[in-house]
Amino acid sequence: WNQSGQAGWWVAAIAVDTAGWVFAASGVLYRSINQGVTWVQLSPQGINALAVSDSGIVYAGGLGIHYSIDGGTSWSRVEIPERSVHALAFGDSAKVYAATDAGVYHFLHSFPGADSTTIDVPTYALARGDSNAVFAGTSDGAFRSVNGGAVWNRSGLTGKHVLSFAIGPYGKMFAGTDSSVFQSTDGGVTWG
């Protein structure tokens, strides 16, 4: 590993767009157009979550969500209540999900106005699983939606503060919590 950025950065999220540009969220948003050799600070501020769509749209979450269709040169806001955004993820049908301190919001790439969903607890992690399932890690366990976020059901991991997910092949998933790492071998239905 080689250091690629300023010393002392606390980087909460990294994303790479379709042009190969690298974005780093460190409370402040940075972009490198030369594989991390040099970095330029961008606006907006307070960013700690990033995601880049297949079409190259950059989403940045902090206090609300911003998006850029030109590699970070200009930014627009997604119409969402002022919420702290902890994670961003993509689902099926060009849907973007945002994990916030008030639950999960979702919106389409083509219409950046958000709808709330039925999770009403602080949400810290998101992941897209197999068969278009989307997972949300909350302060009260893991939830799963198979219908675009319209309905969320508990995913067998309850009473844990789920902070991160990793999706593996063949239905394997991992959830990082405030106490351990848990594994699912059936696509997040049950956890051991």
RAPE-V209793 format. One record per backbone hydrogen bond with DSSP energy under -0.5 kcal/mol. CO is the residue of the C=O (numbers start at 1). NH is the residue of the N-H. If there is no record, write none. Layout:
co = [CO/CO]
nh = [NH/NH]
This chain:
co = [6/9/10/13/15/17/21/22/23/24/24/25/25/27/27/28/29/30/31/32/34/40/42/44/47/49/51/53/57/57/58/59/60/61/61/62/62/64/65/66/67/68/70/76/78/79/81/83/83/84/84/87/89/92/94/95/96/97/98/98/99/99/100/100/103/104/105/106/107/108/111/111/112/115/118/119/122/125/127/127/129/130/133/134/135/136/136/137/137/138/138/140/141/142/143/144/145/147/149/153/156/157/160/160/161/161/164/166/166/169/171/172/173/174/175/175/176/176/180/182/183/184/186]
nh = [9/11/12/25/23/20/17/32/15/26/30/12/13/46/47/26/42/24/40/22/37/31/29/29/27/61/59/56/53/59/68/51/66/48/49/64/85/62/78/60/76/58/73/67/80/114/83/64/85/86/101/99/97/95/109/91/107/89/100/105/86/87/103/123/100/117/98/115/96/111/108/113/79/106/120/104/139/137/129/135/132/133/129/145/127/138/143/124/125/141/162/159/138/155/136/153/134/150/118/144/158/142/141/162/163/178/176/168/174/172/187/168/184/166/177/182/163/164/177/175/192/173/189]
